[in-house]
Amino acid sequence: MLNLVSVSRKVEKNEPFSIKNSGLTIIVMIALLACMLSTGISTYFRKIVYRVFQQGALAMLAYQTKDYEKLASNTFILKYTKEDEELASIVLTLAEEYLQEAEKILGLKHASRQIPLVFYRDEESLKRSFGWTGDKSAVGVYWAGSIRLVSPYGWNSRSPQNSAEAREIFAREGPLAHELTHLLVDKVTGGNYPRWLTEGLAQDVEERITGFTLDEPSADRKAKAYSFKKLDKEFDEQPDQYLAYWQSFHAVRQLLARGGKERMGALLRALGKGQEFHRAFAETYGVEFADFAREVFGLASW
């Protein structure tokens, strides 16, 4: 399973991901990539195809943001609008801090070219960059090697009064730590991971860095736990998104309790070598994934 997009926990309503008005090239690349990956091509070639796809997506993003302001550090290239100029250096500094913390928590290291960050003034601008329509809503998205964020001035829930308050809100409630985790997982695995795993890890890192965490659902709600197959290929289509995110978080916490970041890192590196998830899981944790799913959630169908 190859993953290309991870939407922040701030998603309120979800619909199947789609790219519209993005040009024929990117659509053809997606179709070609999906076809090739489904035919069992070699790990080496799959990585090449994946890298080529990411470069195409990044080139399109660069074109879309060609008129944005730019600020760079050793690790990041931040694109932003003039309206958010006062926040640019703050976001860049916070990104450096959070990346170092996320790397330490996960025991992983980002070791590639500069990471593109785009800071949109409002949610509508972010949605237009993907061609999203309808009520899909997010303030942070990891997509094919880039992180796209919405300025706290553009959040629908609140509007800060000044730059100091904006920084505080963004540091405490923003999706940056969450999306950086998606990026690290993607880099290590080459996109070869189940969706629930990256969502659970992103929430774990987010809690450790910012303190944000989801409350445990009621017993009745937990009794309706989704199969992990649905939390991989159909994550965004599940009607109870809160449960989907919490279930992913709880599963990851159970895995970390069994082997810490060392085993989790071993699992991610095995996936990066092209191993199928269930095989990599069994070799890393010494138990079949189906047995783990039944033990943790009582799932008869995983």
C-alpha positions as CSV (number, residue, x, y, z in Angstrom):
1,M,0.0,0.0,0.0
2,L,1.5,3.3,-1.1
3,N,0.4,6.4,0.8
4,L,0.7,9.9,-0.7
5,V,-1.5,12.1,1.4
6,S,-2.2,12.4,5.2
7,V,-4.6,15.0,6.3
8,S,-4.3,16.6,9.8
9,R,-6.5,15.7,12.7
10,K,-8.3,19.0,12.1
11,V,-10.3,17.4,9.3
12,E,-14.0,17.8,10.2
13,K,-15.7,16.1,7.3
14,N,-14.1,13.9,4.8
15,E,-14.7,12.7,1.3
16,P,-12.5,10.6,-1.0
17,F,-9.4,12.4,-1.9
18,S,-9.3,13.8,-5.4
19,I,-7.2,16.2,-7.4
20,K,-9.1,18.4,-9.9
21,N,-7.9,21.1,-12.2
22,S,-4.3,20.0,-11.5
23,G,-3.3,19.1,-15.0
24,L,-3.4,15.9,-17.0
25,T,0.2,15.0,-16.2
26,I,-0.3,14.5,-12.5
27,I,-3.4,12.4,-13.1
28,V,-1.6,10.2,-15.5
29,M,1.3,9.8,-13.0
30,I,-1.1,8.7,-10.3
31,A,-2.7,6.1,-12.5
32,L,0.6,4.8,-13.7
33,L,2.0,4.6,-10.2
34,A,-1.0,2.8,-8.9
35,C,-0.9,0.3,-11.8
36,M,2.8,-0.4,-11.4
37,L,2.6,-0.8,-7.6
38,S,-0.3,-3.3,-7.9
39,T,1.7,-5.6,-10.2
40,G,4.4,-6.4,-7.6
41,I,7.3,-4.6,-9.2
42,S,10.7,-4.7,-7.5
43,T,11.4,-2.7,-4.4
44,Y,14.2,-0.8,-6.1
45,F,12.0,0.2,-9.1
46,R,9.0,1.0,-6.9
47,K,11.2,3.5,-5.0
48,I,12.3,5.1,-8.3
49,V,8.8,5.5,-9.5
50,Y,7.7,6.9,-6.1
51,R,10.6,9.4,-6.1
52,V,9.7,10.5,-9.7
53,F,6.1,11.0,-8.6
54,Q,7.1,13.1,-5.6
55,Q,9.3,15.3,-7.8
56,G,6.4,15.8,-10.2
57,A,4.1,16.8,-7.3
58,L,6.7,19.1,-5.8
59,A,7.3,20.8,-9.2
60,M,3.5,21.4,-9.5
61,L,3.5,22.9,-6.0
62,A,6.4,25.2,-6.8
63,Y,4.5,26.4,-9.9
64,Q,1.4,27.0,-7.8
65,T,3.3,29.1,-5.3
66,K,5.7,30.9,-7.6
67,D,4.4,34.3,-6.5
68,Y,4.7,33.5,-2.8
69,E,7.3,35.0,-0.5
70,K,10.1,32.6,0.5
71,L,12.2,32.1,3.6
72,A,14.6,29.2,4.0
73,S,16.6,27.4,6.7
74,N,19.0,24.5,6.6
75,T,16.0,22.1,6.7
76,F,13.0,23.9,5.3
77,I,11.9,26.2,2.5
78,L,8.8,28.1,3.6
79,K,6.5,29.7,1.1
80,Y,4.0,32.3,2.5
81,T,1.8,35.3,1.5
82,K,2.7,38.8,2.5
83,E,-0.2,38.9,4.9
84,D,1.6,36.3,7.0
85,E,5.1,37.9,6.8
86,E,5.2,38.5,10.6
87,L,4.7,34.8,11.2
88,A,7.1,33.4,8.7
89,S,10.2,33.3,10.8
90,I,8.2,32.0,13.8
91,V,6.8,29.1,11.7
92,L,10.3,28.3,10.4
93,T,11.9,28.3,13.8
94,L,9.0,26.2,15.2
95,A,9.4,23.7,12.3
96,E,13.1,23.2,13.1
97,E,12.3,22.7,16.8
98,Y,9.5,20.3,16.2
99,L,11.4,18.3,13.6
100,Q,14.3,17.7,16.0
101,E,11.8,16.7,18.8
102,A,9.9,14.3,16.4
103,E,13.2,12.7,15.3
104,K,14.2,12.1,18.9
105,I,10.8,10.7,19.9
106,L,10.7,8.3,16.9
107,G,14.4,7.5,16.7
108,L,14.4,8.5,13.0
109,K,16.4,11.0,11.1
110,H,15.4,13.1,8.1
111,A,18.3,13.1,5.8
112,S,17.2,14.4,2.4
113,R,16.8,17.7,0.6
114,Q,15.1,20.7,2.1
115,I,11.4,20.2,3.1
116,P,8.9,22.4,1.3
117,L,6.4,24.1,3.7
118,V,3.6,26.2,2.3
119,F,1.7,28.6,4.6
120,Y,-1.7,29.5,3.2
121,R,-3.7,32.4,4.5
122,D,-7.0,30.5,4.7
123,E,-8.5,27.0,4.3
124,E,-10.0,27.9,0.9
125,S,-6.5,28.6,-0.5
126,L,-5.3,25.2,0.7
127,K,-8.3,23.5,-0.7
128,R,-7.8,25.1,-4.1
129,S,-4.2,23.9,-4.2
130,F,-5.6,20.3,-4.3
131,G,-8.8,21.1,-6.2
132,W,-10.9,20.1,-3.3
133,T,-14.6,20.9,-3.4
134,G,-17.4,20.5,-0.9
135,D,-17.1,20.5,2.9
136,K,-13.7,18.9,3.2
137,S,-11.8,20.9,5.8
138,A,-8.2,20.8,7.0
139,V,-5.6,23.2,8.5
140,G,-2.7,20.9,7.7
141,V,-1.8,18.3,5.0
142,Y,1.3,16.2,4.3
143,W,1.3,15.4,0.6
144,A,4.0,13.7,-1.5
145,G,7.0,15.3,0.3
146,S,5.6,18.7,1.2
147,I,3.7,20.1,4.2
148,R,0.9,22.5,3.6
149,L,-0.5,24.6,6.6
150,V,-3.2,27.2,7.1
151,S,-2.3,30.3,9.0
152,P,-4.0,30.6,12.4
153,Y,-5.5,33.8,11.1
154,G,-7.4,31.6,8.6
155,W,-8.8,29.0,11.0
156,N,-12.5,29.0,11.1
157,S,-12.7,28.3,14.8
158,R,-10.8,31.4,16.0
159,S,-8.8,34.4,15.0
160,P,-5.8,35.6,17.0
161,Q,-5.6,39.3,17.9
162,N,-1.9,39.7,17.3
163,S,1.3,37.8,16.2
164,A,2.2,36.8,19.7
165,E,-1.2,35.1,20.2
166,A,-1.0,33.6,16.7
167,R,2.3,32.0,17.6
168,E,1.0,30.6,20.8
169,I,-2.1,29.2,19.2
170,F,-0.1,27.7,16.3
171,A,2.5,26.1,18.6
172,R,-0.1,24.7,20.9
173,E,-3.0,23.7,18.5
174,G,-1.4,23.7,15.1
175,P,-0.9,20.6,13.0
176,L,2.9,21.1,12.4
177,A,4.1,18.3,14.7
178,H,1.5,16.0,13.3
179,E,2.4,16.6,9.7
180,L,6.2,16.4,10.3
181,T,5.6,12.9,11.7
182,H,3.8,11.9,8.5
183,L,6.8,13.2,6.6
184,L,9.3,11.2,8.7
185,V,7.3,8.0,8.4
186,D,6.9,8.5,4.6
187,K,10.6,9.1,4.1
188,V,11.7,6.0,6.1
189,T,9.1,3.7,4.5
190,G,9.1,5.1,1.0
191,G,5.3,5.3,1.2
192,N,4.9,1.6,2.1
193,Y,2.8,1.8,5.3
194,P,-0.9,1.4,6.4
195,R,-2.7,4.7,6.9
196,W,-3.7,3.9,10.5
197,L,0.0,3.5,11.5
198,T,1.1,6.9,10.4
199,E,-2.0,8.5,11.9
200,G,-1.4,6.8,15.2
201,L,2.3,7.8,15.2
202,A,1.4,11.4,14.3
203,Q,-0.9,11.6,17.3
204,D,1.6,10.1,19.6
205,V,4.3,12.5,18.6
206,E,1.8,15.4,18.6
207,E,0.8,14.6,22.2
208,R,4.4,14.4,23.4
209,I,5.3,17.7,21.8
210,T,2.2,19.9,22.2
211,G,0.1,18.0,24.8
212,F,-2.9,17.6,22.5
213,T,-4.6,14.2,22.7
214,L,-8.0,12.8,22.0
215,D,-10.2,11.7,24.9
216,E,-11.0,8.0,25.1
217,P,-14.4,7.3,23.4
218,S,-17.3,5.7,25.3
219,A,-17.5,1.9,25.6
220,D,-20.4,1.9,23.1
221,R,-18.4,3.8,20.6
222,K,-15.3,1.6,21.0
223,A,-17.5,-1.4,20.5
224,K,-17.9,-0.2,16.9
225,A,-14.2,-0.3,16.2
226,Y,-13.3,-0.4,12.5
227,S,-11.4,-3.2,10.8
228,F,-7.8,-2.3,10.1
229,K,-8.4,-2.9,6.4
230,K,-10.9,0.0,6.5
231,L,-8.4,2.1,8.5
232,D,-5.9,1.6,5.7
233,K,-7.6,1.9,2.4
234,E,-10.8,3.7,3.5
235,F,-9.7,5.8,6.4
236,D,-11.2,9.0,5.2
237,E,-14.5,7.4,4.3
238,Q,-15.4,6.1,7.8
239,P,-18.3,8.0,9.3
240,D,-16.9,8.3,12.8
241,Q,-13.6,10.0,12.1
242,Y,-13.0,10.6,15.8
243,L,-13.1,6.8,16.4
244,A,-10.9,6.2,13.4
245,Y,-8.2,8.5,14.7
246,W,-8.5,7.3,18.3
247,Q,-8.3,3.6,17.3
248,S,-5.2,4.4,15.3
249,F,-3.6,6.2,18.2
250,H,-4.5,3.4,20.7
251,A,-3.1,0.7,18.4
252,V,0.2,2.6,18.1
253,R,0.4,3.1,21.9
254,Q,-0.1,-0.6,22.4
255,L,2.8,-1.3,20.0
256,L,5.1,1.2,21.6
257,A,4.3,-0.4,25.0
258,R,5.4,-3.7,23.6
259,G,8.7,-2.7,22.1
260,G,9.2,1.1,22.3
261,K,10.6,3.2,19.5
262,E,13.3,0.6,18.8
263,R,10.8,-2.0,17.5
264,M,8.7,0.6,15.8
265,G,11.7,1.9,14.0
266,A,12.6,-1.7,13.0
267,L,9.1,-2.1,11.6
268,L,9.3,1.1,9.6
269,R,12.7,0.3,8.2
270,A,11.5,-3.2,7.2
271,L,8.6,-1.5,5.3
272,G,11.2,0.8,3.7
273,K,12.9,-2.3,2.3
274,G,9.7,-3.2,0.6
275,Q,8.4,-5.9,3.0
276,E,4.7,-6.5,3.0
277,F,3.2,-5.1,6.2
278,H,1.9,-8.3,7.9
279,R,5.1,-10.1,7.3
280,A,7.2,-7.2,8.6
281,F,4.9,-6.9,11.6
282,A,5.1,-10.6,12.5
283,E,8.9,-10.6,12.2
284,T,9.2,-7.5,14.3
285,Y,6.8,-8.2,17.1
286,G,6.7,-12.0,17.1
287,V,2.9,-12.2,16.7
288,E,0.6,-12.2,13.8
289,F,-1.1,-8.9,13.1
290,A,-4.6,-10.6,13.1
291,D,-3.9,-11.8,16.7
292,F,-2.8,-8.3,17.8
293,A,-6.0,-6.8,16.3
294,R,-8.2,-9.4,18.1
295,E,-6.3,-8.9,21.4
296,V,-6.4,-5.1,21.4
297,F,-9.8,-4.4,19.9
298,G,-11.6,-7.8,19.9
299,L,-11.8,-7.6,16.2
300,A,-13.0,-10.9,14.6
301,S,-12.2,-9.3,11.2
302,W,-9.0,-7.3,11.0
